[in-house]
Amino acid sequence: MATITVEDSENLEKAIKKFKRMVEKEGIIREYKKREYFVKPSAELHQKKTTLARKLLNKRRKSEKKDY
C-alpha cells in the first residue's frame, strides 16, 4: 500500500509528484488495468501466443534488413 507523509510546509505539487512516483513504483496502476475486467484463461493464452508470434516476426524482419 502506497503511503506518503506530507509536511505542513511542503508544496502540494511536490507531494503529488511523490505520490505518483510511489504508485508507479509499486505497480498499482498496472495491476488495476490488469484486473479491470476478467479475461478467460484460453483468451489470455491466445493473446500471449499472438503477441509472441508478432514479436518474433518483427525480430526476424529486423535481422533480414540488417543483412542487406
Contact map, one row per residue, 1 for C-alpha under 8 A:
11100000000000000000000001000000000000000000000000000000000000000000
11110000000000000010011001000000000000000000000000000000000000000000
11111000000000000010010000000000000000000000000000000000000000000000
01111100000000000110000000000000000000000000000000000000000000000000
00111110000000000000000000000000000000000000000000000000000000000000
00011111010000100000000000000000000000000000000000000000000000000000
00001111110000000000000000000000000000000000000000000000000000000000
00000111110000000000000000000000000000000000000000000000000000000000
00000011111000000000000000000000000000000000000000000000000000000000
00000111111101100000000000000000000000000000000000000000000000000000
00000000111111100000000000000000000000000000000000000000000000000000
00000000011111110000000000000000000000000000000000000000000000000000
00000000001111111000000000000000000000000000000000000000000000000000
00000000011111111100000000000000000000000000000000000000000000000000
00000100011111111110000000000000000000000000000000000000000000000000
00000000000111111111000000000000000000000000000000000000000000000000
00000000000011111111100000000000000000000000000000000000000000000000
00010000000001111111110000000000000000000000000000000000000000000000
01110000000000111111111000000000000000000000000000000000000000000000
00000000000000011111111100000000000000000000000000000000000000000000
00000000000000001111111110000000000000000000000000000000000000000000
01100000000000000111111111000000000000000000000000000000000000000000
01000000000000000011111111111000000000000000000000000000000000000000
00000000000000000001111111111000000000000000000000000000000000000000
00000000000000000000111111100000000000000000000000000000000000000000
11000000000000000000011111110000000000000000000000000000000000000000
00000000000000000000001111111110000000000000000000000000000000000000
00000000000000000000001101111111000000000000000000000000000000000000
00000000000000000000001100111111100000000000000000000000000000000000
00000000000000000000000000111111110000000000000000000000000000000000
00000000000000000000000000111111111000000000000000000000000000000000
00000000000000000000000000011111111100000000000000000000000000000000
00000000000000000000000000001111111100000000000000000000000000000000
00000000000000000000000000000111111110000000000000000000000000000000
00000000000000000000000000000011111111000000000000000000000000000000
00000000000000000000000000000001111111000000000000000000000000000000
00000000000000000000000000000000011111100000000000000000000000000000
00000000000000000000000000000000001111110000000000000000000000000000
00000000000000000000000000000000000011111011000000000000000000000000
00000000000000000000000000000000000001111111000000000000000000000000
00000000000000000000000000000000000000111111100000000000000000000000
00000000000000000000000000000000000000011111110000000000000000000000
00000000000000000000000000000000000000111111111000000000000000000000
00000000000000000000000000000000000000111111111100000000000000000000
00000000000000000000000000000000000000001111111110000000000000000000
00000000000000000000000000000000000000000111111111000000000000000000
00000000000000000000000000000000000000000011111111100000000000000000
00000000000000000000000000000000000000000001111111110000000000000000
00000000000000000000000000000000000000000000111111111000000000000000
00000000000000000000000000000000000000000000011111111100000000000000
00000000000000000000000000000000000000000000001111111110000000000000
00000000000000000000000000000000000000000000000111111111000000000000
00000000000000000000000000000000000000000000000011111111100000000000
00000000000000000000000000000000000000000000000001111111110000000000
00000000000000000000000000000000000000000000000000111111111000000000
00000000000000000000000000000000000000000000000000011111111100000000
00000000000000000000000000000000000000000000000000001111111110000000
00000000000000000000000000000000000000000000000000000111111111000000
00000000000000000000000000000000000000000000000000000011111111100000
00000000000000000000000000000000000000000000000000000001111111110000
00000000000000000000000000000000000000000000000000000000111111111000
00000000000000000000000000000000000000000000000000000000011111111100
00000000000000000000000000000000000000000000000000000000001111111110
00000000000000000000000000000000000000000000000000000000000111111111
00000000000000000000000000000000000000000000000000000000000011111111
00000000000000000000000000000000000000000000000000000000000001111111
00000000000000000000000000000000000000000000000000000000000000111111
00000000000000000000000000000000000000000000000000000000000000011111
